[in-house]
Amino acid sequence: MQHMRTKENKTESHRLQVVVSPAIKARIERVARAKRTKTQRVILDALTYYLPLADPNLEAEFAEWDRLSDEALTEFEKGLA
């Protein structure tokens, strides 16, 4: 069996077993029915969305944005005084 290669997935597919609670399973199935797709697609979409958000470097970037935003607000408030 050949594996399709796409821009997003340049490696072959691998089977991974995950255990979820009955509530999570029901939610995945509900979304799959609503989108008229397979549960596997819902799980892959969820992981594709989540994994970049879980990148530790992203947390550091958000912290830096917060710091710069605080500095900008302080400078703005100084200009009002």
Contacts in CASP RR format, 6 or more apart in sequence:
PFRMAT RR
TARGET T0000
AUTHOR 0000-0000-0000
METHOD contacts of the structure
MODEL  1
MQHMRTKENKTESHRLQVVVSPAIKARIERVARAKRTKTQRVILDALTYY
LPLADPNLEAEFAEWDRLSDEALTEFEKGLA
3 12 0 8 1.000
3 13 0 8 1.000
8 48 0 8 1.000
18 43 0 8 1.000
20 28 0 8 1.000
28 39 0 8 1.000
28 42 0 8 1.000
28 43 0 8 1.000
28 46 0 8 1.000
29 39 0 8 1.000
31 42 0 8 1.000
32 38 0 8 1.000
32 39 0 8 1.000
32 41 0 8 1.000
32 42 0 8 1.000
35 41 0 8 1.000
35 42 0 8 1.000
52 58 0 8 1.000
END
